[in-house]
C-alpha cells in the first residue's frame, strides 16, 4: 500500500543540492524516499521525506546496493603497429578492417592473394560478398564493405582476427612482430 509524504519544495531543493552539489546525479522516487546517484540503478543517497534527511541508500531488503561493473572496453584496447605507425581500433571488427586496409595500402595486391585463402567454410575477403561464406544467409548477415572493391566477413573471434591478419601479413611478405605487431 502506498504512503504519502510531504516536504516543502525549498527544503527538497536544499537537500538535493546538499546531496548532489555538482548536479551530476539522477533521481528515482521510491516509497517516500528520493533515491539519487550517478547510476540510476545503483543510487548512493536517499532523501527521506518523512525524516527530512539525507541517508545512505538502502534497498527495501536492507542490503547495500550491488554495484554494476562498468564495461572494460576502451577505445585503445585493440590496435596494431605497421612499420612503426600505430593504428587504434574500437573493436575486433574495426581492428580487422583497418588492419587489412593498411596492409593493402602498403603492399597492393595483398587482398587479392588473401581472397584465395579459404581454410574451412569461409574466406575473409572477396570481391562478391556471396563468395565469403558457403551459406548464402551468412553473407547477408555477417559481411560489410571493406572498400569500393572488397567485402569482408565480420563474424570473427579474437583468434580468427589474429589468424586472418597473420595470413594478410604473410600474403604481403611482411614480418609478424617486426613490420606488423598486434595489440589485443
Secondary structure, DSSP 4 states (H G I P E B T S, - for coil): --------HHHHHHHHHHH-TTS--EEEEETTEEEEESSTTS--EEEETTTTEEEE---TTSSPPPPPPPP---TTSEEEEETTEEEEESSHHHHHHHHHHHHHHHSTTHHHHHHT--SSSB-SEESSGGGTBSSHHHHHHSEEESSSS-EEE----HHHHHHHHHHHHHHTT--BTTTEEEE-
